[in-house]
Amino acid sequence: FRKPRRGEIMVFKTNGIEHPQIKQNQHYVKRMVGLPGEIIGIETPYLYINGKQMMQPTSIARIEAGEFGYYGYQKTGKGTYLASQNDRVQLANDQFFACGDNQRNSLDSRYWGPVKRSNLVGPAFFIYWPLSRRWGMTN
């Protein structure tokens, strides 16, 4: 009923996502960092949108700052997308870029590319696993 917002945690289907470790017809949960039409880049530990460092929303700034055990945004070093310093991803008008908060251990758009709008299910509201300080309402 509304457009996805940068920084919110989204649920999406894996249908059509091509990567050897991705099973089709599953649901994934990741933070939405890139919106349609934007150019995404990473210069560790920062996320860049259209050539500008993202400082908002707070959820993205917290990851960049390395709070709560996060390490900032990371290059994959071996992935197809954003593997080296000058790599950028141009999103089409129906594409989103989804990243896990724990960049060192997240299989996300950096590896398999943008998520199509048709794959989006909706925002996540509550984190019930793992039972840790992240348990509770999403932010």
Salt bridges, closest charged atoms under 4 A:
GLU8 OE1 - ARG2 NH2 2.87
GLU38 OE2 - ARG6 NH2 2.52
GLU43 OE2 - ARG88 NH2 3.00
ASP101 OD1 - ARG31 NE 2.75
ASP108 OD1 - ARG110 NE 2.81
